């Protein structure tokens, strides 16, 4: 894991954005760990770190949205190893609550299913983008606050 963290540290805010983008898509990756390492070892500005992480993570979720809007449910389940039951659950919630379910796209594993379900159901793109941004930004603010509170 040190090699991976070293890579992202080398690229600073861009590294944070890339790590967050990967974590926002269907790749199993922890951008929170990268954020903690960056904040603890480089002295990067917490606000800029949160901003670059949020932008990257939202972009990753929007990739999921577009995958959902173009691929069939069976293809998504098979290719991305998302359990059909989890995807069905996400679709039920999205049908009930609409694009504002994007707020919960920060939840590990389930968040990917939510953002894909938003695409499958062609939820309002602006509502999805805004709600996803709010949820992911708040998550990174909490992570940054906890990391800095523990170290100071």
Secondary structure, DSSP 8 states (H G I E B T S, - for coil): -HHHHHHHHHTHHHHHHHHHHHHHTTS---HHHHHHHHHHHT---HHHHHHHHHHHHHHHHHHHHHHHHHS-HHHHHHHTT--HHHHHHHHHHHHHHGGGGGGGGGSTTHHHHHHHHHHHTT--HHHHHHHHHHHHHHHHHHHHHHHHHHH-
